[in-house]
Amino acid sequence: MSHQPFPFRQIGDFQITALSDGTMSASLDLLSGIEKADAHVIQYNAGIDEPGNIHINCYLIRGRGRVILVDTGAGPLNNVGGQLQANLAAAGVSPDDVDTVLLTHCHPDHIGGLLDAEKRPVYKHAEIILHPLEAQHWQDDKKLKIANERGQRNFGLVRQTLHAYAQNVSFFNGDKIADGILPVWLPGHTPGHTGFRIDSDAQCLLIWGDIVHYPHIQSAQPAVSILFDADPALAEETRKKILEKAVREKLLIAGMHLGQAGFAKVLRAGSGYRISYSEK
């Protein structure tokens, strides 16, 4: 673990590595609460070449004999992402080494990597842990019936995936995952959307899942929401609360849609906030 080709941070006994799964083609049209032109300017000023694309990160947590993966990227789906396996191998980890997969939530760019192209489990020895409200949401037939076509595909994928791993699925109950790693319920984006807080005496890291999809835009203007939010008002409330907490507690942030740097600090900026990748 001494040579590390990817961005990483050491928090206490745990080394947390940001592994990119690549990007998904998206559009600033998915945002509401901001003019597209204004969103474009924020992206341009942040030096982002493809302003509409969304980057996908997964996080590898190693230490105390554990090999934990947080989310699995988009996997072999629709030419989205799909780079996690190669990056995991480059970090010296085989899927069989992973003892636990923590899921922030069950959107396809987070669980797509759990099954291979033949729909078989990739992480054969891993316990898959998610929030009980997340599983409830995707198993709810009433919600399935009213979902649009894209939503119905998502429901199908979640059900197929949880079924394939049925023997290995368990749920967060608020208890720590390991000494120093706690799940943090962050509802709004989905009902069971969950982050993970890793604490040591010196520092605290929060893997905040999908608090933002466009980090520069939604930190500058936290009221901006994205089409993928199940409950946009609650997602906004959670986002504002967590951005404020990140500043107040000087948290180190990791997020599934931060840039490839993988880790950031949140700073106050005018009436909103600013994501800074340069802060150690």
C-alpha positions in Angstrom: 0.0 0.0 0.0 3.0 2.3 0.0 2.9 3.2 -3.6 -0.5 4.6 -4.3 -1.5 5.7 -7.9 -4.8 7.3 -6.8 -5.8 10.2 -4.5 -6.0 8.9 -0.9 -6.2 10.2 2.7 -5.1 8.5 5.9 -7.7 8.9 8.7 -6.5 7.1 11.8 -6.0 3.4 11.0 -7.9 3.7 7.7 -6.5 4.6 4.3 -9.3 5.9 2.0 -8.7 5.9 -1.7 -10.7 7.6 -4.4 -11.2 5.3 -7.4 -12.8 6.9 -10.5 -15.4 4.9 -12.4 -15.2 7.5 -15.2 -18.0 9.9 -16.2 -21.5 9.8 -17.3 -22.8 12.0 -20.1 -25.4 14.3 -18.6 -26.7 17.8 -19.1 -27.1 21.0 -17.1 -30.7 20.8 -18.2 -31.2 18.3 -15.4 -30.8 21.1 -12.9 -33.7 23.3 -11.6 -33.4 26.5 -9.7 -30.7 28.0 -11.9 -30.6 29.3 -15.5 -28.6 27.0 -17.7 -26.3 29.9 -18.8 -25.4 30.7 -15.2 -24.7 27.1 -14.5 -22.5 26.9 -17.5 -20.5 30.0 -16.3 -19.9 28.4 -12.9 -18.6 25.2 -14.6 -16.4 27.2 -17.0 -14.9 29.3 -14.2 -14.1 26.0 -12.4 -12.1 24.9 -15.4 -14.5 22.0 -16.3 -14.2 21.1 -20.0 -17.4 19.1 -20.4 -19.8 21.2 -18.3 -22.7 18.8 -18.5 -20.9 15.5 -17.6 -21.0 14.0 -14.2 -17.9 12.3 -12.7 -18.4 9.1 -10.8 -16.2 8.2 -7.8 -16.1 5.1 -5.6 -14.1 4.8 -2.4 -11.9 2.0 -1.1 -11.4 1.9 2.7 -8.5 -0.3 4.0 -7.2 -0.8 7.5 -7.6 -2.9 10.6 -7.7 -6.0 8.3 -10.8 -4.7 6.4 -11.2 -4.1 2.7 -14.4 -2.0 2.3 -15.8 -0.6 -1.0 -18.2 2.3 -0.9 -20.4 2.1 -4.0 -19.5 0.2 -7.2 -19.9 2.7 -10.0 -22.0 2.1 -13.1 -20.5 -1.3 -14.1 -21.2 -2.6 -17.6 -24.2 -0.4 -18.1 -24.9 1.8 -21.1 -21.3 2.9 -21.8 -21.3 4.9 -18.6 -18.2 4.9 -16.4 -17.1 1.3 -16.1 -13.5 2.0 -15.0 -13.7 0.9 -11.4 -12.6 -2.7 -11.9 -9.4 -1.6 -13.7 -8.7 1.0 -11.1 -9.4 -1.4 -8.2 -6.8 -3.8 -9.8 -4.3 -0.9 -10.1 -4.8 -0.2 -6.4 -3.9 -3.9 -5.7 -7.3 -5.2 -4.8 -9.3 -8.0 -6.4 -13.1 -8.2 -6.1 -12.6 -11.3 -4.0 -10.6 -9.3 -1.4 -13.5 -7.0 -0.7 -15.2 -8.0 2.6 -17.9 -5.3 2.6 -19.7 -3.1 0.1 -21.4 0.0 1.6 -24.1 1.5 -0.6 -24.9 5.2 -0.3 -28.1 4.4 -2.3 -29.3 2.3 -5.2 -29.1 4.5 -8.3 -27.5 2.6 -11.3 -24.3 4.6 -11.2 -23.7 3.4 -7.7 -24.9 -0.3 -7.8 -24.2 -1.0 -11.5 -20.8 -2.5 -10.7 -22.3 -5.2 -8.3 -23.2 -7.5 -11.2 -21.1 -8.4 -14.2 -22.4 -8.4 -17.8 -23.9 -11.9 -17.2 -25.7 -10.5 -14.2 -23.6 -12.5 -11.7 -22.2 -11.1 -8.4 -18.8 -9.5 -8.8 -18.0 -9.3 -5.1 -18.6 -12.9 -4.1 -17.3 -12.6 -0.5 -18.7 -9.2 0.4 -21.5 -8.3 2.7 -23.7 -5.7 1.0 -25.0 -3.1 3.4 -27.6 -0.4 2.8 -30.2 1.6 4.6 -33.5 -0.3 5.3 -35.5 2.6 3.8 -33.6 2.3 0.6 -34.4 -1.3 0.2 -38.1 -0.6 1.1 -38.3 2.1 -1.6 -37.1 0.0 -4.4 -39.1 -3.1 -3.4 -42.3 -1.0 -3.2 -44.6 -2.1 -6.1 -46.8 1.0 -5.8 -43.7 3.2 -6.5 -42.7 0.9 -9.3 -46.1 1.3 -11.0 -45.9 5.1 -11.1 -42.3 5.3 -12.1 -41.4 6.5 -15.6 -39.6 4.2 -18.1 -36.1 5.2 -16.8 -37.3 4.7 -13.2 -38.8 1.3 -14.0 -35.4 0.2 -15.4 -33.8 1.4 -12.1 -36.3 -0.5 -10.0 -35.6 -3.7 -12.2 -31.8 -3.3 -11.7 -32.1 -2.8 -7.9 -34.4 -5.8 -7.5 -32.2 -8.0 -9.7 -29.1 -7.0 -7.8 -30.5 -7.4 -4.3 -31.9 -10.8 -5.3 -28.5 -11.9 -6.7 -26.8 -11.0 -3.4 -29.8 -12.0 -1.2 -27.7 -14.2 1.1 -25.2 -11.3 1.7 -27.5 -8.3 2.1 -27.9 -6.5 5.5 -29.0 -3.1 6.7 -27.6 -0.2 8.7 -29.2 0.2 12.1 -27.2 3.3 13.1 -24.4 1.2 14.6 -20.8 1.6 13.6 -19.6 -0.4 10.6 -16.2 -0.7 12.1 -14.4 1.1 15.0 -14.3 4.7 13.7 -16.7 4.3 10.7 -20.4 5.3 11.2 -23.3 5.5 8.7 -25.0 8.9 8.5 -28.5 9.1 7.1 -28.8 11.9 4.5 -32.3 11.6 3.1 -33.8 13.5 0.1 -31.8 12.3 -2.9 -33.4 8.9 -2.1 -35.2 7.8 1.0 -32.3 5.8 2.4 -29.4 7.9 1.0 -26.5 7.4 3.4 -23.1 8.8 4.0 -20.2 7.5 6.0 -18.2 9.3 8.6 -14.7 8.1 9.4 -13.3 9.6 12.6 -9.8 9.8 14.1 -8.5 12.2 16.8 -6.8 14.4 14.2 -9.4 14.5 11.4 -12.8 13.5 10.3 -13.8 12.4 6.7 -17.4 12.4 5.5 -18.2 10.4 2.4 -21.4 12.2 1.6 -22.7 10.3 -1.4 -24.8 12.4 -3.7 -25.2 15.6 -1.7 -24.1 17.3 -5.0 -24.0 16.1 -8.6 -22.4 19.3 -9.9 -20.2 20.2 -6.9 -19.3 23.8 -8.0 -22.8 24.7 -8.9 -24.7 23.2 -6.0 -22.2 24.4 -3.4 -22.4 28.0 -4.7 -26.2 27.7 -4.9 -27.4 24.9 -2.6 -31.0 25.5 -3.6 -30.3 24.1 -7.1 -31.7 20.6 -7.3 -31.3 17.8 -9.9 -33.9 15.7 -11.6 -32.6 12.5 -9.9 -33.7 13.7 -6.4 -36.6 11.7 -5.1 -37.6 14.5 -2.7 -36.0 17.8 -4.0 -37.1 19.9 -1.0 -35.6 17.4 1.5 -32.5 16.9 -0.6 -32.0 20.7 -0.5 -32.5 20.8 3.2 -30.0 18.0 3.8 -27.5 19.6 1.4 -27.6 23.0 3.2 -27.3 21.3 6.6 -24.3 19.2 5.5 -22.5 22.1 3.7 -22.8 24.2 6.8 -21.6 21.3 9.0 -18.6 20.7 6.7 -17.5 24.3 7.2 -18.2 24.4 10.9 -16.5 21.1 11.7 -13.8 21.6 9.0 -14.7 18.1 7.6 -12.8 16.5 4.8 -15.4 15.6 2.2 -15.5 12.7 -0.2 -18.3 12.5 -2.7 -19.4 10.2 -5.5 -19.7 13.2 -8.0 -16.7 15.3 -6.9 -14.0 15.6 -9.5 -11.2 13.0 -9.9 -9.3 14.6 -7.0 -11.8 12.8 -4.8 -11.4 14.8 -1.6 -12.3 18.4 -0.9 -12.9 21.0 1.8 -16.0 23.1 1.9 -15.4 26.9 2.3 -17.8 29.7 2.8 -18.2 31.9 -0.3 -20.7 34.8 -0.3 -24.2 33.5 0.4 -23.1 30.0 -0.5 -20.1 27.8 -0.3 -17.1 26.7 -2.4 -15.6 23.3 -3.0 -11.8 23.4 -2.7 -9.8 20.5 -3.9 -6.5 22.0 -3.0 -7.1 21.8 0.8 -5.3 18.9 2.4 
